[in-house]
Amino acid sequence: MMSPDTIRNIVGIIGNVLTFGLFLSPVPTFWKIFKRKDVEDFSPIPYLATLLNCALWVFYGSPSVHPNSLLIITINGFGLVVEALYIFMFFFYGKGRLRKKILLILAAEIAFMAVAALIVLKVGHTVETRSKIVGSLCVVFGTFMYASPLSIMKLVITTKSVKYMPFYLSLAGCLNGIDWTIYGFIHFDLFVVLPNGIGALLGLAQLILYGCYYKSTPKDDDEPKGEMELPTTQPAGR
């Protein structure tokens, strides 16, 4: 019989594979944006939220905050680079007002990370204290990240169309949230369980909406089948 640690490691590996796939899953959306030279009705907010979330988890996994967390740093560092590329695409193909909005949000995120890092390193005199502070921030902003598709869910209900909320992304997001929730429960870690549990519930809600409005969605042969309006989850653990 496998030990809890072995099961947790297996669940964590599966979660990392899912997370890696989720970070790359918006590629069809941005291929469409590239071909049409237009961001259409796609929103940059989920990507901006995920960017901040990845930055926080990279900070959480740093040796000065949570030592021996290389896996957290590598997967979220990869996500940080990928999300930055997606945001650049929004900036490049977006209109003036959208560009200004992106720049303002990015400036706020950079300022927030700088202030947070300064306060944590000055106030937190032990690794445990720093882990708790940064972990709490990850929970808060991870919840905001998961909440970012709510506007898309509202759009689905209003238009009775799932064009901007594809099935496979919603399914993957739901499974990813479930996987990391299980991971967090094996050796209970609230920082993992809470945001990923919320993500799993929101992913399930999107699947339900997809089932309700799939038939009423206008068919578009040029539509990629993997568009991303669901932010990715993050691996975390101790």
ABEGO torsion letter per residue (X at the ends): XBBAAAAAAAAAAAAAAAAAAAAAAAAAAAAAAAAAGBAEABBAAAAAAAAAAAAAAAAAABAAABBGAAAAAAAAAAAAAAAAAAAAAAAAABBAAAAAAAAAAAAAAAAAAAAAAAAAAAABABAAAAAAAAAAAAAAAAAAAAAAAAAAAAAAAAAGBAAABBAAAAAAAAAAAAAAAAAAAABBBAAAAAAAAAAAAAAAAAAAAAAAAAAABBBBAABBAABBABBBBBBBEX
